[in-house]
């Protein structure tokens, strides 16, 4: 950033003497000082370290993805299509009619999401998670669950 030079001119026909001049320049200094240095401080990089899983988890990841080897990258844009209220989504598959089937975790449920509609619960498994979904050539939906399998 280039240095900026400010020229302060006394308004024509105004005489400033003594303490009035001092207050005039103090007022200008009070206004201009933050303007000169706030822009310079705004471009300084902020560096921090996270030394534990707890400090990492205390942050909020918005617009980024974390790979399994710990690399943080920009994530693709996301759009909420439906809310299953599930803690985890483990599997997705598109059905023959264009519906989206969603296998979830912690409650082992399967939802169907139709375009422009809310998620509809179609199967509530006794297992914890639905880890895989597949649609057969006949349009049948197959699911793989854990820990016992359905």
C-alpha positions in Angstrom: 0.0 0.0 0.0 1.4 3.4 -0.9 1.9 6.0 1.7 -0.8 8.6 1.7 -0.1 12.2 2.3 -2.9 14.4 3.7 -2.9 18.2 3.3 -4.8 20.1 5.9 -5.7 23.6 4.9 -7.1 26.2 7.1 -10.5 27.5 5.9 -10.3 30.9 4.3 -11.1 33.8 6.6 -10.8 31.7 9.8 -8.1 32.6 12.3 -7.1 30.0 14.9 -5.0 31.0 17.8 -3.9 29.5 21.1 -5.9 26.6 22.5 -8.4 26.7 19.6 -5.5 25.8 17.2 -4.4 23.0 19.5 -7.9 21.6 19.7 -8.3 21.9 15.9 -5.2 19.8 15.3 -6.0 17.3 18.0 -9.4 16.8 16.5 -7.9 16.2 13.1 -5.3 13.9 14.5 -8.1 11.9 16.3 -10.0 11.5 13.1 -7.1 10.8 10.7 -4.8 8.6 12.9 -7.2 5.6 12.9 -7.8 6.0 9.2 -4.1 5.9 8.4 -3.3 2.8 10.5 -6.4 0.7 10.4 -6.0 0.0 6.7 -2.4 -1.0 7.3 -3.3 -3.4 10.1 -6.1 -4.9 8.0 -3.7 -6.5 5.5 -1.6 -8.2 8.2 -1.9 -12.0 8.1 -3.3 -13.7 11.2 -1.5 -16.9 12.2 -2.7 -19.4 14.8 -1.9 -23.0 15.7 -4.2 -25.7 16.8 -2.4 -28.3 18.8 -5.2 -30.7 19.8 -8.3 -32.2 18.4 -10.4 -30.3 21.0 -9.1 -26.9 19.7 -9.7 -27.9 16.1 -13.3 -29.1 16.9 -14.1 -25.8 18.7 -13.9 -24.0 15.3 -16.6 -23.8 12.7 -15.8 -25.0 9.2 -17.7 -23.0 6.6 -16.9 -23.3 2.9 -14.0 -25.8 3.5 -13.5 -29.6 3.4 -11.2 -31.6 5.5 -9.6 -34.6 4.0 -8.6 -37.7 5.9 -5.0 -36.8 5.8 -5.8 -33.4 7.5 -5.7 -31.1 4.4 -8.1 -28.3 4.5 -9.4 -27.2 1.0 -12.3 -25.1 -0.3 -15.5 -27.1 -0.5 -18.0 -27.2 -3.4 -21.1 -25.1 -3.0 -23.8 -26.7 -0.9 -27.5 -26.4 -1.1 -30.0 -27.8 1.4 -32.3 -30.2 -0.4 -34.1 -31.8 2.5 -33.6 -32.2 6.3 -33.5 -35.7 7.6 -32.6 -34.5 11.1 -30.1 -37.4 11.2 -26.7 -37.0 12.7 -24.9 -38.6 9.7 -25.7 -39.3 6.1 -23.7 -42.4 5.1 -25.1 -43.2 1.6 -27.0 -41.7 -1.3 -28.4 -43.2 -4.4 -30.6 -41.9 -7.2 -33.7 -44.0 -7.9 -35.2 -44.8 -11.3 -37.7 -42.0 -11.0 -35.1 -39.4 -10.0 -35.9 -39.7 -6.3 -32.9 -39.5 -3.9 -32.5 -42.3 -1.3 -30.6 -41.3 1.8 -29.1 -43.8 4.2 -28.4 -42.3 7.7 -26.5 -43.1 10.8 -27.2 -43.2 14.5 -30.7 -44.4 13.9 -30.3 -46.5 10.7 -33.0 -44.9 8.7 -33.6 -44.6 4.9 -35.4 -41.6 3.5 -36.7 -40.8 0.1 -36.4 -37.3 -1.2 -38.6 -36.3 -4.1 -37.8 -33.1 -6.0 -39.5 -30.1 -4.2 -40.7 -32.3 -1.3 -39.6 -33.0 2.3 -37.7 -36.2 3.2 -40.0 -39.1 3.7 -39.0 -42.0 6.0 -39.4 -45.2 4.2 -37.4 -47.7 6.4 -36.4 -47.6 10.1 -33.7 -50.2 10.6 -33.0 -51.9 13.9 -29.3 -51.3 13.1 -27.3 -48.2 13.8 -26.3 -47.1 10.3 -27.2 -47.6 6.6 -23.7 -47.6 5.0 -24.7 -48.5 1.5 -27.6 -48.2 -0.9 -28.0 -49.6 -4.4 -30.9 -49.7 -6.9 -31.3 -52.9 -8.9 -32.1 -53.1 -12.6 -35.7 -53.8 -11.6 -35.9 -50.6 -9.5 -35.7 -52.4 -6.1 -33.7 -50.6 -3.4 -31.0 -52.6 -1.6 -29.4 -51.4 1.7 -26.4 -52.5 3.7 -26.4 -51.7 7.4 -24.2 -52.1 10.4 -23.4 -53.6 12.9 -25.7 -56.7 12.3 -26.9 -56.3 8.7 -30.5 -56.3 7.6 
